[in-house]
Amino acid sequence: MRNFYFIGVLDISQNPPPGISASPIDDENLECVAELLASPHPDCRLNKEAADLYKLNRQKYNEKAAECTRIAAMKCNYAFQELRHFSRIPSSCCSAGPINDDMFNWEGSIQGPDGTPYAGGLFFLRLTIPSDYPFFPPKVKFTTKIYHPNINGSSGEISLGVLKEKWAPSLDIRKVLLNIILLLSCPDPDDPLEPDAATLYETDRKQYDKTATEWTRKYAM
């Protein structure tokens, strides 16, 4: 339960309060949650900071809880909008959606672009939407191994401007995935996460293409 400022709950899925199941919430559990929200119990806390503020300054507690609620609602609204966009206008080269209905953790997939060593491959990515989205970019990494100068072959980390200093709130998840596809077509050896791959790309393109193709066949097909 993210961006939720409350005495009794940090994350219901990890720390269910007494009487509340960590399984999908039913009507009975919803009533328990509603009761907790209406009548916090600062002496039975999971969030010490919230409990202390609730006791010392109820106005500031209410203000902070309201702000966290506003941010969470805005973030969730953006995520729902993007999910509807993907559903309404499907793409043949990329897709994305929530993992287990978690609107803040998505799985994406991209098709390797034609004319590259990645052609024919299907690559999966994990996207984490931060609390300050869309003002800051999602965190994106490959979960499919790939040989590329700007992608860490072990962690899946991506070096890409739109995921760092070139991010703008007008961008969205679809545009991020399209930029990653473009990165597969046009590596940037001057900003490498894999220096050996970058050197090979510049000095022996034929061998680079061969290695990247082998990885694609091994891990993405």
Backbone as CSV, one residue per row, in Angstrom:
resi,resn,N_x,N_y,N_z,CA_x,CA_y,CA_z,C_x,C_y,C_z
1,MET,0.856,-1.176,0.000,0.000,0.000,0.000,0.891,1.224,0.000
2,ARG,1.043,1.870,-1.155,2.061,2.895,-1.324,1.465,4.285,-1.155
3,ASN,2.306,5.249,-0.706,1.894,6.630,-0.540,0.692,6.744,0.379
4,PHE,0.654,5.893,1.404,-0.492,5.879,2.302,0.019,6.179,3.696
5,TYR,-0.309,7.374,4.200,0.207,7.815,5.491,-0.824,7.489,6.554
6,PHE,-0.521,6.466,7.370,-1.501,6.020,8.345,-0.786,5.277,9.461
7,ILE,-1.345,5.376,10.660,-0.749,4.766,11.843,-0.696,3.249,11.743
8,GLY,-1.801,2.651,11.308,-1.958,1.206,11.472,-1.501,0.365,10.327
9,VAL,-1.170,0.965,9.175,-0.855,0.150,8.001,0.354,0.708,7.286
10,LEU,1.356,-0.136,7.082,2.456,0.192,6.184,2.250,-0.525,4.857
11,ASP,1.983,-1.810,4.902,1.739,-2.597,3.696,0.920,-3.803,4.116
12,ILE,-0.349,-3.802,3.810,-1.235,-4.873,4.262,-0.762,-6.229,3.768
13,SER,-0.191,-6.266,2.552,0.224,-7.551,1.999,1.373,-8.157,2.777
14,GLN,2.208,-7.304,3.433,3.360,-7.800,4.181,3.092,-7.848,5.677
15,ASN,2.281,-6.898,6.184,2.030,-6.799,7.620,0.540,-6.631,7.884
16,PRO,-0.281,-7.642,7.659,-1.712,-7.470,7.866,-2.043,-7.235,9.327
17,PRO,-2.813,-6.179,9.649,-3.232,-5.961,11.026,-4.118,-7.097,11.506
18,PRO,-4.270,-7.244,12.822,-5.113,-8.316,13.349,-6.512,-8.272,12.744
19,GLY,-6.971,-9.426,12.290,-8.312,-9.512,11.738,-8.396,-9.220,10.267
20,ILE,-7.254,-8.801,9.632,-7.274,-8.493,8.206,-6.391,-9.480,7.472
21,SER,-6.962,-10.124,6.475,-6.220,-11.129,5.711,-5.319,-10.467,4.703
22,ALA,-4.183,-11.132,4.374,-3.308,-10.640,3.311,-3.792,-11.108,1.956
23,SER,-4.810,-11.952,1.917,-5.381,-12.410,0.661,-6.255,-11.301,0.084
24,PRO,-6.791,-11.462,-1.157,-7.634,-10.420,-1.736,-8.731,-9.971,-0.764
25,ILE,-8.923,-8.658,-0.683,-9.801,-8.090,0.335,-11.262,-8.356,-0.004
26,ASP,-12.012,-8.899,0.957,-13.439,-9.112,0.781,-14.192,-8.038,1.560
27,ASP,-15.537,-8.137,1.600,-16.340,-7.096,2.244,-16.012,-6.961,3.730
28,GLU,-15.773,-8.094,4.387,-15.471,-8.049,5.817,-14.165,-7.318,6.076
29,ASN,-13.143,-7.623,5.266,-11.858,-6.940,5.430,-11.975,-5.462,5.105
30,LEU,-12.781,-5.122,4.110,-12.969,-3.712,3.777,-13.584,-2.956,4.945
31,GLU,-14.496,-3.589,5.655,-15.092,-2.955,6.825,-14.037,-2.723,7.907
32,CYS,-13.128,-3.693,8.078,-12.051,-3.539,9.061,-11.137,-2.383,8.680
33,VAL,-10.797,-2.294,7.400,-9.937,-1.206,6.934,-10.623,0.134,7.154
34,ALA,-11.907,0.213,6.806,-12.646,1.464,6.986,-12.678,1.883,8.453
35,GLU,-12.832,0.918,9.330,-12.849,1.216,10.762,-11.498,1.742,11.226
36,LEU,-10.413,1.125,10.724,-9.071,1.596,11.070,-8.844,3.026,10.599
37,LEU,-9.291,3.332,9.379,-9.100,4.681,8.849,-9.875,5.706,9.662
38,ALA,-11.066,5.346,10.076,-11.905,6.280,10.825,-11.420,6.469,12.259
39,SER,-10.861,5.418,12.847,-10.448,5.476,14.254,-9.066,4.863,14.431
40,PRO,-7.992,5.632,14.115,-6.629,5.115,14.279,-6.331,4.755,15.730
41,HIS,-5.421,3.801,15.927,-5.010,3.380,17.272,-3.499,3.604,17.404
42,PRO,-3.081,4.777,17.869,-1.652,5.107,17.908,-0.819,4.196,18.807
43,ASP,-1.458,3.489,19.736,-0.706,2.593,20.611,-0.539,1.197,20.007
44,CYS,-1.174,0.971,18.862,-1.046,-0.306,18.146,-0.645,0.024,16.724
45,ARG,0.630,0.389,16.574,1.066,1.042,15.345,2.012,0.163,14.525
46,LEU,2.054,0.446,13.244,3.092,-0.083,12.355,3.941,1.062,11.809
47,ASN,3.411,2.275,11.855,4.113,3.452,11.368,4.325,4.404,12.551
48,LYS,5.504,4.329,13.183,5.774,5.112,14.398,5.703,6.611,14.117
49,GLU,6.232,7.035,12.964,6.223,8.466,12.637,4.789,8.990,12.603
50,ALA,3.904,8.256,11.930,2.516,8.693,11.832,1.844,8.675,13.205
51,ALA,2.139,7.644,13.990,1.529,7.550,15.317,1.945,8.721,16.202
52,ASP,3.238,9.063,16.181,3.727,10.174,16.998,3.094,11.496,16.563
53,LEU,3.020,11.704,15.241,2.438,12.949,14.743,0.946,13.020,15.078
54,TYR,0.267,11.885,15.002,-1.161,11.828,15.335,-1.402,12.265,16.780
55,LYS,-0.502,11.844,17.675,-0.641,12.212,19.081,-0.289,13.680,19.331
56,LEU,0.762,14.185,18.654,1.308,15.496,18.977,0.632,16.640,18.229
57,ASN,0.258,16.390,16.976,-0.286,17.478,16.171,-1.275,16.894,15.155
58,ARG,-2.534,16.829,15.561,-3.537,16.188,14.718,-3.723,16.928,13.389
59,GLN,-3.591,18.258,13.386,-3.760,19.012,12.153,-2.689,18.651,11.129
60,LYS,-1.433,18.601,11.578,-0.354,18.245,10.658,-0.487,16.801,10.182
61,TYR,-0.928,15.926,11.083,-1.173,14.532,10.693,-2.199,14.479,9.567
62,ASN,-3.319,15.208,9.734,-4.368,15.201,8.727,-3.879,15.773,7.406
63,GLU,-3.060,16.844,7.501,-2.536,17.461,6.283,-1.621,16.493,5.528
64,LYS,-0.760,15.807,6.274,0.165,14.878,5.616,-0.572,13.681,5.041
65,ALA,-1.556,13.169,5.768,-2.346,12.043,5.268,-3.093,12.437,4.007
66,ALA,-3.635,13.654,3.986,-4.369,14.127,2.813,-3.444,14.284,1.610
67,GLU,-2.234,14.797,1.845,-1.276,14.975,0.752,-0.855,13.628,0.177
68,CYS,-0.562,12.653,1.049,-0.189,11.323,0.573,-1.325,10.676,-0.201
69,THR,-2.553,10.884,0.253,-3.707,10.349,-0.455,-3.837,10.982,-1.829
70,ARG,-3.615,12.298,-1.902,-3.711,13.002,-3.185,-2.676,12.491,-4.169
71,ILE,-1.428,12.310,-3.699,-0.358,11.829,-4.576,-0.653,10.422,-5.067
72,ALA,-1.116,9.566,-4.158,-1.426,8.190,-4.541,-2.538,8.144,-5.579
73,ALA,-3.566,8.978,-5.378,-4.681,9.001,-6.322,-4.226,9.489,-7.686
74,MET,-3.380,10.533,-7.711,-2.885,11.061,-8.977,-2.041,10.020,-9.703
75,LYS,-1.151,9.379,-8.968,-0.279,8.362,-9.556,-1.097,7.214,-10.124
76,CYS,-2.082,6.758,-9.369,-2.919,5.653,-9.817,-3.717,6.068,-11.044
77,ASN,-4.190,7.318,-11.074,-4.968,7.803,-12.205,-4.131,7.793,-13.478
78,TYR,-2.879,8.259,-13.393,-2.005,8.228,-14.562,-1.794,6.792,-15.042
79,ALA,-1.577,5.884,-14.108,-1.343,4.495,-14.479,-2.568,3.895,-15.173
80,PHE,-3.761,4.191,-14.649,-4.984,3.690,-15.273,-5.149,4.270,-16.677
81,GLN,-4.840,5.543,-16.831,-4.938,6.167,-18.150,-4.021,5.479,-19.153
82,GLU,-2.800,5.178,-18.725,-1.862,4.535,-19.637,-2.298,3.113,-19.968
83,LEU,-2.858,2.413,-18.979,-3.341,1.065,-19.238,-4.486,1.092,-20.249
84,ARG,-5.396,2.045,-20.109,-6.493,2.175,-21.072,-5.956,2.490,-22.456
85,HIS,-4.911,3.325,-22.499,-4.317,3.685,-23.790,-3.742,2.449,-24.489
86,PHE,-3.043,1.607,-23.730,-2.504,0.378,-24.299,-3.629,-0.533,-24.795
87,SER,-4.726,-0.594,-24.048,-5.839,-1.465,-24.428,-6.567,-0.938,-25.661
88,ARG,-6.680,0.383,-25.733,-7.433,1.003,-26.819,-6.631,1.045,-28.121
89,ILE,-5.322,1.264,-28.008,-4.473,1.374,-29.201,-3.313,0.394,-29.046
90,PRO,-3.541,-0.890,-29.289,-2.464,-1.874,-29.136,-1.364,-1.646,-30.167
91,SER,-0.154,-2.035,-29.809,1.010,-1.882,-30.689,1.575,-3.257,-31.016
92,SER,2.059,-3.394,-32.234,2.648,-4.668,-32.645,4.079,-4.834,-32.141
93,CYS,4.708,-3.722,-31.696,6.125,-3.795,-31.320,6.341,-3.734,-29.811
94,CYS,5.328,-3.342,-29.034,5.512,-3.267,-27.582,4.173,-3.392,-26.872
95,SER,4.246,-3.826,-25.634,3.048,-3.913,-24.795,3.476,-3.807,-23.342
96,ALA,2.511,-3.513,-22.473,2.814,-3.414,-21.043,1.517,-3.478,-20.259
97,GLY,1.628,-3.935,-19.017,0.468,-3.987,-18.142,0.872,-4.321,-16.726
98,PRO,-0.030,-4.101,-15.766,0.277,-4.337,-14.354,0.549,-5.809,-14.057
99,ILE,1.407,-6.048,-13.076,1.692,-7.396,-12.591,0.755,-7.682,-11.420
100,ASN,-0.063,-8.713,-11.549,-1.008,-9.085,-10.482,-1.874,-7.906,-10.048
101,ASP,-2.329,-7.108,-11.033,-3.208,-5.958,-10.772,-2.561,-4.877,-9.927
102,ASP,-1.236,-4.896,-9.804,-0.513,-3.851,-9.082,-0.219,-2.726,-10.074
103,MET,-0.916,-1.612,-9.938,-0.793,-0.537,-10.919,0.551,0.168,-10.871
104,PHE,1.389,-0.162,-9.909,2.669,0.527,-9.786,3.853,-0.370,-10.147
105,ASN,3.576,-1.613,-10.483,4.607,-2.533,-10.969,4.087,-3.210,-12.230
106,TRP,4.753,-2.921,-13.345,4.295,-3.398,-14.645,5.344,-4.320,-15.262
107,GLU,4.861,-5.170,-16.141,5.752,-5.920,-17.026,5.523,-5.426,-18.444
108,GLY,6.618,-5.146,-19.128,6.537,-4.720,-20.520,7.249,-5.720,-21.416
109,SER,6.938,-5.655,-22.683,7.645,-6.494,-23.656,7.846,-5.699,-24.937
110,ILE,8.953,-5.956,-25.599,9.235,-5.313,-26.880,9.724,-6.365,-27.873
111,GLN,9.406,-6.132,-29.138,9.910,-6.976,-30.215,11.245,-6.412,-30.693
112,GLY,12.231,-7.298,-30.882,13.503,-6.838,-31.419,13.297,-6.244,-32.804
113,PRO,13.823,-5.048,-33.065,13.581,-4.384,-34.351,14.250,-5.107,-35.517
114,ASP,13.567,-5.098,-36.650,14.112,-5.708,-37.869,15.413,-5.016,-38.265
115,GLY,16.280,-5.770,-38.894,17.540,-5.218,-39.366,18.586,-5.069,-38.287
116,THR,18.324,-5.652,-37.108,19.276,-5.605,-36.002,19.538,-7.031,-35.517
117,PRO,20.567,-7.235,-34.698,20.811,-8.571,-34.143,19.703,-9.051,-33.208
118,TYR,18.773,-8.159,-32.874,17.709,-8.493,-31.928,16.408,-8.884,-32.627
119,ALA,16.409,-8.850,-33.974,15.215,-9.164,-34.752,14.719,-10.577,-34.432
120,GLY,13.413,-10.702,-34.251,12.821,-11.995,-33.940,12.774,-12.311,-32.470
121,GLY,13.443,-11.507,-31.653,13.452,-11.745,-30.211,12.309,-11.026,-29.514
122,LEU,11.857,-11.609,-28.415,10.847,-10.982,-27.560,11.503,-10.726,-26.212
123,PHE,11.617,-9.460,-25.843,12.349,-9.061,-24.649,11.374,-8.505,-23.602
124,PHE,11.539,-8.984,-22.380,10.657,-8.551,-21.296,11.384,-7.575,-20.378
125,LEU,10.596,-6.647,-19.819,11.131,-5.613,-18.946,10.241,-5.463,-17.720
126,ARG,10.838,-4.981,-16.631,10.096,-4.659,-15.416,10.070,-3.140,-15.265
127,LEU,8.884,-2.595,-15.069,8.716,-1.155,-14.917,8.116,-0.862,-13.543
128,THR,8.784,-0.002,-12.784,8.309,0.405,-11.464,7.962,1.882,-11.519
129,ILE,6.715,2.203,-11.198,6.253,3.579,-11.275,6.491,4.254,-9.929
130,PRO,7.272,5.343,-9.887,7.624,5.969,-8.612,6.492,6.823,-8.055
131,SER,6.645,7.242,-6.817,5.601,8.030,-6.155,5.414,9.393,-6.813
132,ASP,6.453,9.922,-7.455,6.360,11.247,-8.062,6.148,11.188,-9.576
133,TYR,5.704,10.048,-10.093,5.343,9.919,-11.503,4.082,10.747,-11.777
134,PRO,3.991,11.477,-12.899,4.858,11.466,-14.074,5.940,12.545,-14.069
135,PHE,6.173,13.147,-12.905,7.188,14.194,-12.876,8.601,13.618,-12.880
136,PHE,8.712,12.339,-12.521,9.968,11.612,-12.623,9.708,10.299,-13.354
137,PRO,10.720,9.763,-14.003,10.500,8.605,-14.877,10.284,7.312,-14.111
138,PRO,9.653,6.339,-14.769,9.590,5.004,-14.176,10.980,4.384,-14.156
139,LYS,11.170,3.436,-13.253,12.413,2.668,-13.245,12.197,1.447,-14.135
140,VAL,13.078,1.282,-15.100,12.890,0.225,-16.096,14.160,-0.606,-16.203
141,LYS,14.010,-1.906,-16.249,15.147,-2.778,-16.483,14.699,-3.994,-17.289
142,PHE,15.621,-4.550,-18.054,15.353,-5.779,-18.793,15.351,-6.961,-17.830
143,THR,14.404,-7.851,-18.011,14.443,-9.131,-17.301,14.895,-10.249,-18.232
144,THR,14.892,-9.958,-19.532,15.474,-10.871,-20.519,16.922,-10.450,-20.749
145,LYS,17.836,-11.383,-20.691,19.244,-11.044,-20.922,19.434,-10.586,-22.357
146,ILE,20.282,-9.572,-22.531,20.512,-8.997,-23.849,21.938,-8.461,-23.926
147,TYR,22.545,-8.584,-25.095,23.905,-8.091,-25.303,23.810,-6.745,-25.999
148,HIS,24.190,-5.680,-25.269,24.037,-4.328,-25.808,24.932,-3.388,-24.999
149,PRO,25.570,-2.410,-25.644,26.477,-1.516,-24.922,25.810,-0.730,-23.798
150,ASN,24.519,-0.412,-23.945,23.848,0.475,-22.998,22.921,-0.259,-22.043
151,ILE,23.040,-1.596,-22.005,22.193,-2.395,-21.122,23.078,-3.370,-20.359
152,ASN,22.984,-3.322,-19.034,23.782,-4.227,-18.216,23.304,-5.659,-18.415
153,GLY,24.211,-6.521,-18.852,23.844,-7.888,-19.174,23.418,-8.711,-17.980
154,SER,23.786,-8.285,-16.771,23.431,-9.026,-15.558,22.195,-8.465,-14.871
155,SER,22.192,-7.148,-14.633,21.103,-6.531,-13.867,19.947,-6.072,-14.736
156,GLY,20.196,-5.880,-16.034,19.150,-5.369,-16.912,19.015,-3.858,-16.898
157,GLU,19.860,-3.175,-16.128,19.820,-1.712,-16.064,20.026,-1.116,-17.452
158,ILE,19.352,0.007,-17.723,19.385,0.643,-19.039,19.938,2.055,-18.905
159,SER,20.879,2.404,-19.765,21.373,3.775,-19.833,20.679,4.457,-21.011
160,LEU,19.714,5.318,-20.684,18.891,5.956,-21.715,18.434,7.313,-21.201
161,GLY,18.596,8.329,-22.025,18.312,9.694,-21.608,16.911,9.913,-21.073
162,VAL,15.889,9.312,-21.719,14.509,9.556,-21.282,14.212,8.912,-19.936
163,LEU,15.089,8.029,-19.467,14.936,7.458,-18.134,15.751,8.227,-17.098
164,LYS,16.418,9.288,-17.573,17.241,10.098,-16.671,16.958,11.577,-16.915
165,GLU,17.959,12.301,-17.407,17.849,13.753,-17.490,16.913,14.240,-18.597
166,LYS,16.602,13.409,-19.583,15.738,13.833,-20.684,14.263,13.467,-20.467
167,TRP,13.943,12.982,-19.275,12.540,12.670,-18.990,11.709,13.954,-18.939
168,ALA,10.470,13.861,-19.395,9.506,14.956,-19.312,8.143,14.375,-18.954
169,PRO,7.319,15.103,-18.194,6.004,14.584,-17.807,5.101,14.254,-18.990
170,SER,5.400,14.805,-20.166,4.597,14.500,-21.352,4.877,13.098,-21.897
171,LEU,5.953,12.474,-21.435,6.268,11.112,-21.862,5.398,10.123,-21.089
172,ASP,5.324,8.908,-21.614,4.549,7.866,-20.937,5.239,6.525,-21.158
173,ILE,4.645,5.466,-20.656,5.273,4.152,-20.721,5.445,3.679,-22.160
174,ARG,4.435,3.911,-22.998,4.566,3.504,-24.403,5.756,4.191,-25.062
175,LYS,5.905,5.499,-24.825,7.018,6.235,-25.431,8.357,5.767,-24.877
176,VAL,8.389,5.384,-23.610,9.612,4.824,-23.036,9.992,3.539,-23.770
177,LEU,9.025,2.657,-23.975,9.311,1.396,-24.658,9.750,1.638,-26.106
178,LEU,9.137,2.607,-26.770,9.541,2.916,-28.145,10.964,3.469,-28.182
179,ASN,11.338,4.257,-27.177,12.712,4.766,-27.100,13.703,3.636,-26.846
180,ILE,13.286,2.628,-26.076,14.172,1.479,-25.841,14.353,0.687,-27.126
181,ILE,13.281,0.537,-27.902,13.407,-0.135,-29.212,14.373,0.637,-30.097
182,LEU,14.268,1.961,-30.087,15.194,2.785,-30.869,16.628,2.595,-30.388
183,LEU,16.810,2.447,-29.085,18.145,2.214,-28.535,18.725,0.897,-29.044
184,LEU,17.886,-0.125,-29.210,18.372,-1.394,-29.759,18.860,-1.202,-31.195
185,SER,18.198,-0.326,-31.940,18.601,-0.068,-33.325,19.837,0.820,-33.412
186,CYS,19.982,1.722,-32.435,21.061,2.713,-32.486,21.771,2.796,-31.137
187,PRO,22.642,1.850,-30.830,23.392,1.903,-29.570,24.237,3.170,-29.462
188,ASP,24.500,3.575,-28.226,25.345,4.738,-27.969,26.613,4.268,-27.249
189,PRO,27.676,3.992,-27.994,28.902,3.471,-27.364,29.621,4.482,-26.474
190,ASP,29.204,5.763,-26.540,29.837,6.792,-25.712,29.247,6.850,-24.302
191,ASP,28.172,6.096,-24.057,27.552,6.090,-22.730,27.257,4.635,-22.339
192,PRO,28.323,3.821,-22.229,28.099,2.380,-22.064,27.878,1.939,-20.625
193,LEU,27.121,0.884,-20.465,27.069,0.133,-19.215,27.860,-1.162,-19.356
194,GLU,28.108,-1.540,-20.598,28.935,-2.716,-20.907,30.085,-2.255,-21.806
195,PRO,31.212,-1.805,-21.212,32.321,-1.254,-21.998,32.859,-2.224,-23.056
196,ASP,32.906,-3.511,-22.751,33.415,-4.477,-23.724,32.524,-4.540,-24.952
197,ALA,31.219,-4.521,-24.727,30.284,-4.533,-25.855,30.401,-3.240,-26.664
198,ALA,30.595,-2.113,-25.982,30.740,-0.839,-26.680,32.001,-0.820,-27.539
199,THR,33.094,-1.340,-26.987,34.345,-1.395,-27.752,34.197,-2.295,-28.971
200,LEU,33.564,-3.456,-28.790,33.362,-4.376,-29.902,32.463,-3.751,-30.959
201,TYR,31.437,-3.022,-30.521,30.526,-2.362,-31.461,31.284,-1.382,-32.354
202,GLU,32.254,-0.672,-31.790,33.004,0.330,-32.556,34.129,-0.273,-33.388
203,THR,34.715,-1.371,-32.922,35.911,-1.884,-33.584,35.663,-3.096,-34.487
204,ASP,34.613,-3.855,-34.193,34.359,-5.069,-34.976,32.851,-5.317,-35.011
205,ARG,32.168,-4.567,-35.886,30.707,-4.637,-35.914,30.209,-6.038,-36.283
206,LYS,30.923,-6.731,-37.120,30.487,-8.069,-37.511,30.475,-9.016,-36.307
207,GLN,31.520,-8.966,-35.482,31.580,-9.826,-34.310,30.552,-9.399,-33.266
208,TYR,30.360,-8.092,-33.156,29.330,-7.581,-32.239,27.963,-8.127,-32.632
209,ASP,27.626,-8.014,-33.912,26.325,-8.499,-34.379,26.182,-9.998,-34.142
210,LYS,27.265,-10.730,-34.335,27.223,-12.184,-34.136,26.928,-12.509,-32.658
211,THR,27.625,-11.827,-31.750,27.422,-12.089,-30.324,26.014,-11.696,-29.888
212,ALA,25.564,-10.528,-30.340,24.226,-10.069,-29.974,23.150,-11.005,-30.520
213,THR,23.359,-11.514,-31.708,22.411,-12.463,-32.302,22.372,-13.763,-31.508
214,GLU,23.535,-14.227,-31.089,23.592,-15.462,-30.290,22.831,-15.291,-28.976
215,TRP,23.008,-14.146,-28.318,22.282,-13.889,-27.070,20.778,-13.826,-27.317
216,THR,20.406,-13.191,-28.419,18.981,-13.079,-28.747,18.370,-14.468,-28.938
217,ARG,19.046,-15.323,-29.679,18.538,-16.671,-29.920,18.497,-17.490,-28.637
218,LYS,19.468,-17.274,-27.759,19.547,-18.056,-26.539,18.528,-17.627,-25.483
219,TYR,18.319,-16.311,-25.367,17.510,-15.823,-24.246,16.144,-15.234,-24.635
220,ALA,15.972,-14.855,-25.910,14.751,-14.125,-26.284,13.883,-14.837,-27.313
221,MET,14.215,-16.080,-27.609,13.425,-16.839,-28.592,12.978,-18.173,-27.989
